Amino acid sequence: MRYEFTIVIEPDDAGFHAFVPALPGCHSQGSTLDEARANIAEAIELHVESMIEDGEEIPLEKEPYFVSRLSVPIAA
């Protein structure tokens, strides 16, 4: 079976941090963007396999998340 999940990859001090909003606790990292992408794919596979073994329902995303940058003025 094939599952599709939205992933978020963001830069951090060690390279890149990746996570899956639909799978709380599913995180990974990598020194490069490509490494982070490969590592989060592996993390998703392990996470979903564990959920299946535990009899948990796998969340299915209907549409990808909309990600945007927003500037918000804050009064000091």
C-alpha positions in Angstrom: 0.0 0.0 0.0 1.2 3.5 -0.7 0.5 6.5 1.6 1.0 10.2 0.9 1.8 12.7 3.6 2.7 16.3 3.7 6.2 16.9 5.0 7.8 20.0 6.3 11.6 20.6 6.1 13.1 23.5 7.8 16.7 24.6 8.3 18.2 24.3 11.7 21.6 24.6 13.3 22.7 21.0 12.3 21.3 21.2 8.7 17.6 20.4 8.2 14.8 19.2 10.4 11.9 17.3 8.8 8.5 16.4 10.3 5.1 15.1 9.3 2.2 17.2 10.7 -0.3 14.3 10.2 1.9 11.9 12.2 2.7 13.5 15.6 6.2 12.4 16.7 7.4 11.5 13.2 10.6 13.6 12.9 14.0 13.3 11.3 16.9 15.4 10.2 19.7 15.6 7.7 22.8 17.5 6.9 21.4 18.4 3.5 17.9 18.9 2.1 18.1 15.6 0.1 19.3 13.7 3.2 16.5 15.1 5.3 14.0 14.1 2.6 15.4 10.6 2.4 15.5 10.3 6.2 11.9 11.5 6.7 10.7 9.0 4.1 12.3 6.2 6.1 10.9 7.6 9.4 7.4 7.7 7.8 7.7 4.1 6.8 8.8 3.0 10.2 6.2 5.1 11.9 3.3 3.8 9.8 4.5 0.2 10.1 4.5 0.6 13.9 1.0 2.1 13.8 -0.3 -0.8 11.7 1.3 -3.3 14.2 -0.4 -1.5 17.1 -3.7 -1.6 15.3 -3.9 2.2 15.0 -5.7 3.9 12.2 -3.4 5.6 9.7 -4.5 9.2 9.0 -5.2 10.0 5.4 -4.8 13.5 4.2 -7.4 14.8 1.7 -5.4 17.8 0.5 -1.9 19.0 1.2 -1.4 21.8 3.7 -1.1 25.3 2.5 2.2 26.8 3.7 2.9 30.5 3.4 4.9 33.2 5.1 2.8 35.7 7.0 4.0 39.1 8.5 2.1 40.1 11.6 2.6 43.4 13.3 2.8 43.1 17.1 2.5 46.2 19.4 5.3 46.3 21.9 
